[in-house]
Every structure is written in structure tokens, then in C-alpha cells.
Amino acid sequence: MFIGAVLFVTFLVFLILGSPVSIAMGLSTLIALLVGGYDIQTLPLMAMRGIDSFMLMAIPFFIIAGNLLNIGGITRRIFDFSNTLVGHFTGGLAQVNVVASMIFSGISGTAVGDAAGLGVIEMKAMTEKGYDKRFSAAITLASSVIGPIIPPSVPFVVYAVIAEVSIAKLFLAGIVPGMIIGLSLMIANYTMAKTGYLKAPEPKPFEAKKVWESFKDGILALMAPIIILSGMALGVATPTEAGLLAVVYALLVGVLYRELTWSALVTALRSSLFSSVMIMVLIGFGYAMGWIVAIERLPILLADSFLSFTDNRYIVLLMINILLILLGMVVEGIPIKLILLPILLPIIDAFGIDRLHFGVLMTCNTLIGLATPPVGLGLFVMGSITDLEINDIVKAMLPFYIPLILALFLITYLPSFTLWLPNLLMPVR
């Protein structure tokens, strides 16, 4: 127990001192090994073992595919199609923003990719139509939360590898919850427009002809999520193979749309390489931290503590949700999974909570943290895109925390929303 305390205290100290999360994880693990009398060679050995997984190869492939599709003419076509589809709804482009994010989330795999990719187009369109810039930034950030919930999802791959669940099933489990989050945001847009909080221009009338034209123009973009998911759902491709297929498809789409240049390709590959390396470093150090946590029997001790405190799974889920939201305010989602999952998995197993269900709700929690101060990465991404002050974006985000939290509670306490689709399409045989 003492070594575990050393591990987490030193980790928090390094974070407070401003160290990057990966450095804080590595140094705190090294200190814990030294204090515990373990061989320091354990750190590189465990780190290498943590990333030595065929399934983790899906992560760089999905990141590359998302970046390639982002520069290959996909984002504009998705936005145009969404505009013709729901632009006539009350709330106008605010509703388009959400629907476009729901479609793009089937391509990008990351919330930051959604915010940075679609964000530029959405902000430009909403500003030109007279929407308040702060509101536009807020709904763009709020809708980007859907990105890693509707598959493919880099956070889901990380969770699935650590929790030893099927990546394909977890991908399917995220579809309905992602739609619930999107619907909750659209209801919030409608309410704000009806009450006058949102000053939206009068929407244009619905035109079926324009929907069909934008669908034809963007059919290659709209087919991407189906192609990525169908192979895994049918059992003909592993997630890694599906990721590679997504890369090939992204290249073909960029060529066919004639919007993929050599310079853009190099930029996308460089960005993908940086993101992939950072994630793999986090996973490696996280595995080493998890090894110390397991060897010190912390999960068993904490599970026993929870069982002695309450036998009500709903109270346990509430406590975990509060913990994850608070941590999400200061730490990014993937490190939270790497650090806490070795501790939380025995607890949820003891209370009979399905691991697929928990993977979705844990990811939802950490994604809300992405849009929450003081360290929410999404806030800084939107700040760089819009040149707005972070405080202004946070104030504009306040109404959207309500639908996000309500959606989280629906996903938490109604697991059938999460488990229905994977049980239907990939039943246990």
C-alpha cells in the first residue's frame, strides 16, 4: 500500500510542477520502483510489454486515416450534406454542427480531430451567418465530445486492450450512446433557439433535391464509417486490419476528390506520427504503473473497501462518475484509463458491471473533461482556432454541460442503450 501511495503522490507532484503527463508517469513509476526495492530495469521491460500488442497497431492506422480524410475533401462534404439534411431545423447551423460531428466521428476517432477538422469549417460558416462567435465555439467543442464515442475510437482501443474486451464489440457499443449525446445537444439547441438565448438566423426551407445532390457529392465520405465498421462486425477483419483498410480508403478518397496534395500528405503523416508516438509512450508507462498497482494488491484492497462501504452498484457508479469527471478536469482521458483501470476493473467486476458498458461510460466521462477547465485540451484547441479567450469559451459552454451530464447519466444507468447493438450483431456463440 505504501509503494502505491508513493506512486500516486509523486505522479500528482510532477503534474502540479507542470511536467507533461508522460514524463510524470515515467518518473513516478521509477521512484516507486526504487522505493519498493524493485529492479529499475522493470520500467523499460514493462513499458515494452505494454505496447507489444497487435491490437494497438490499430491506433496509428485510425489516426492516419482520420488525418488523411480530414485533408482529402471529406470535412466540407460532410458539413454540406448535414446542412441540407437538418439546416432547416430550429437552431439552424447549430443543429448542422452536431449532425456533422456525428457523421465525422465515424471517421476521425478522436475528439481533438473532430474539433480541429470540422471546427474550422463550422466556425467559418456560423460566423458568416451571424451566429455569436462564442456560442459557435461552444457548440463545436460540445459536439466534438461525440468523436471518440461513435466508432472508430482511439480511446476505445486503449480501453479494450487494457480491459481485455472485444474492440469490435466496444465500437458497436458506442454507436447508440453517441447518438444519445448528439440528440441531447440538438434538444439543447432547439430549446435555446425557442427561448431566444440562441440568436439564430431564420433557417432555409428543406429541399430534398439539395439533400440528394450533397449526398451524391459526399457519398465516398459518408461510406467511410460503414466500410470501417462492417468488416469488424462481420468478423472478416480485425480492428488493426480495419484500420489499415481505412488508411487505404482515405488515400483513394483523397485522390478521387483531387484534394490530396503531397505537402498535405506529408503534414498528415507527420502529425499522425507525433500523435501515435505520444499515445504509445503513455500506454507503455501506464502499463508499468499498472504492474506496480497490481503487485501491491491495490485493486483488491480498494474493491474490498468499496464492498464494505456499499453493496449498491448505482451508488458505486455515481462515485466513479464523480471521480472521473473531477480527474478529467486536470488529466487527459487516455492517462486516466491507463492509471485507473487496473484499480477500477476489480471493483466493477465485483459489482457485476459489464466491462463494455463501463468502457463507454468511462470514455464519456473523460471526454466531458476535455471541454472542462482548467486543463481541458478541447478548450485550448478551440481557443487556437477562434482566437477567443478560454474564459469566454468556458462561459459559453455552461449551457451545454447540462445535456452532456444528462446524457452521461442515461448511459450510466440504462446499460441496455450500450449493450443492445453489440449483443444483437455480435452475440456470444
Buried (B, 14 or more C-beta within 10 A) or exposed (E): EEBBEBBBEBBBBBBEEEBEBBBBBBBBBBBBBEBBEBEEEBBEEBBEEBBEBEBBBBBBBBBBBBBBBBBBBBBBBBBBBBBBBBBBBBBBBBBBBBBBBBBBBBBBBBBBBBBBBBBBBBBEBBBEBEBBBBBBBBBBBBBBBBBBBBBBBBBBBBBBBBBEBBBBBBBBBBBBBBBBBBBBBBBBBBBBBEEEEBEBEEBEEEEEEBBEBBBEBBEBBBBBBEBBBEBBBEEEBBBBBBBBBBBEBBBBBBEEBEBBEEEBBEEBEEBBEEBBEBBBBBBBBBBBBBBBBBEBEBBBBBBBEBEEEEEEBEEBBBBBBEBBBEBBBBBBBBBBBBBBBBBBBBBBBBBEBBBBBBBBBBBBBBBBBBBBBEBBBBBEBBBEBBEBEBEBBBEBBEBBBEBBBBBBBBBBBEBEBBBBBBBEBBEEE
